[in-house]
Each structure stands twice: as structure tokens, then as C-alpha cells.
Amino acid sequence: MAYFNNKKEPVPEVETTIWSCTSDSCSGWMRESFSFEAEPSCPLCQSEMVKEEKVLPQIE
């Protein structure tokens, strides 16, 4: 079995829709596909969240 110097194949990154916290003192965000609500509140500080786009590793 060859390990090729412990190098793994790079994970492809894609433009992903996320929910981002609107509070200046909180950096919370979550993938839209991981939200159970149509308009979630921040799980860290309960502030309002807005939709944004972020380049993230692809999840199958």
C-alpha cells in the first residue's frame, strides 16, 4: 500500500448558500442545507441571520 507522502486528494470547493449571523459580535454561519427552518436564528447568539454565498468544500 502506497501513501504518497501522506498527500490526500484536494476536496473540490463550490459556491454554497449559507445563513450568516447579522450580529457584529458573532461570526456564526451555517450551510443553508443544514438548516431546519425557512429563516433560522443564529444557534450561537439567537440573532437574525441572512443568506450569503461562500466558497466551501463540497459535501456529498
Residue frames relative to the residue before (quaternion, step in Angstrom):
aa qw qx qy qz dx dy dz
M 1.0000 0.0000 0.0000 0.0000 0.00 0.00 0.00
A 0.2103 -0.7902 0.5677 0.0947 3.59 -0.82 1.01
Y 0.2676 -0.7893 0.5364 0.1333 3.55 -0.94 0.88
F 0.2723 -0.8006 0.4945 0.2010 3.61 1.25 -0.20
N 0.6837 -0.5191 0.2718 0.4350 3.58 0.79 1.08
N 0.6111 -0.5959 0.3273 0.4053 3.61 1.07 0.77
K 0.4209 0.6874 -0.4908 0.3308 3.62 1.13 0.46
K 0.1949 -0.7740 0.5939 0.1012 3.53 -0.87 1.00
E 0.6009 -0.5458 0.4371 0.3873 3.53 -1.25 0.44
P 0.4719 -0.6756 0.4714 0.3140 3.62 -0.86 0.85
V 0.4160 -0.6887 0.5389 0.2495 3.55 -1.06 0.82
P 0.4338 -0.7033 0.4845 0.2873 3.63 -0.75 0.94
E 0.2614 -0.7586 0.5785 0.1464 3.56 -1.05 0.82
V 0.0835 -0.8023 0.5910 0.0080 3.56 -1.03 0.85
E 0.5615 -0.5583 0.4869 0.3688 3.56 -1.28 0.48
T 0.0353 -0.8260 0.5596 -0.0575 3.59 -0.61 1.18
T 0.3899 -0.6920 0.5517 0.2543 3.58 -1.02 0.80
I 0.0357 -0.8028 0.5948 -0.0217 3.55 -0.85 1.04
W 0.3614 -0.6340 0.6169 0.2949 3.53 -1.38 0.14
S 0.0930 -0.8066 0.5836 0.0113 3.58 -0.78 1.06
C 0.4988 -0.6675 0.4698 0.2915 3.59 -0.94 0.90
T 0.3885 -0.7386 0.5086 0.2117 3.59 -0.99 0.86
S 0.5399 0.6304 -0.4030 0.3856 3.62 1.21 -0.25
D 0.4680 -0.6921 0.4801 0.2673 3.59 -0.89 0.96
S 0.7086 0.4579 -0.2615 0.4688 3.58 1.12 -0.60
C 0.7029 0.4001 -0.2547 0.5301 3.61 1.29 0.04
S 0.2078 -0.7866 0.5703 0.1133 3.58 -0.97 0.81
G 0.2981 0.7975 -0.4791 0.2135 3.58 1.20 0.49
W 0.1212 0.7563 -0.6386 0.0744 3.54 -1.18 0.70
M 0.0512 -0.7818 0.6194 0.0502 3.57 -1.28 0.35
R 0.5679 -0.5670 0.4609 0.3788 3.55 -1.19 0.51
E 0.5623 -0.6095 0.4390 0.3458 3.57 -1.02 0.82
S 0.6699 0.5166 -0.3024 0.4393 3.59 0.97 -0.81
F 0.6672 0.4820 -0.3073 0.4775 3.63 1.22 -0.25
S 0.5687 0.5974 -0.3760 0.4222 3.58 1.29 -0.01
F 0.3188 -0.7560 0.5433 0.1780 3.58 -1.00 0.83
E 0.7031 0.4301 -0.2468 0.5096 3.60 1.27 -0.25
A 0.5869 -0.5777 0.4342 0.3651 3.59 -1.22 0.54
E 0.7784 0.0241 -0.0026 0.6273 3.59 1.08 -0.77
P 0.1374 -0.8477 0.5081 0.0661 3.59 0.16 1.26
S 0.3444 -0.6577 0.6063 0.2851 3.54 -1.32 0.26
C 0.6522 -0.5417 0.3581 0.3911 3.57 -1.18 0.55
P 0.4105 -0.7249 0.4923 0.2525 3.63 -0.76 0.96
L 0.6620 0.5118 -0.3100 0.4514 3.61 1.20 -0.36
C 0.8389 0.1042 -0.0211 0.5338 3.60 0.87 -0.92
Q 0.4433 -0.7322 0.4070 0.3188 3.61 1.34 0.05
S 0.3989 0.6981 -0.4948 0.3297 3.64 1.17 0.44
E 0.6465 -0.4962 0.4090 0.4104 3.54 -1.34 0.17
M 0.2060 -0.7684 0.5927 0.1257 3.56 -1.19 0.57
V 0.1809 -0.7661 0.6075 0.1063 3.58 -1.22 0.58
K 0.5177 -0.6344 0.4764 0.3202 3.56 -1.22 0.57
E 0.0347 0.7618 -0.6448 0.0517 3.53 -1.12 0.86
E 0.3940 -0.6705 0.5635 0.2785 3.56 -1.34 0.04
K 0.0143 0.7818 -0.6219 0.0433 3.56 -1.07 0.81
V 0.3753 -0.6943 0.5573 0.2581 3.60 -1.05 0.70
L 0.0560 0.8114 -0.5696 0.1189 3.55 -0.55 1.27
P 0.6176 -0.5134 0.4153 0.4272 3.60 -1.21 0.32
Q 0.4964 -0.6733 0.4678 0.2854 3.55 -0.98 0.87
I 0.1591 -0.7571 0.6276 0.0871 3.54 -1.06 0.86
E 0.3445 -0.7600 0.5135 0.2002 3.56 -0.81 0.95
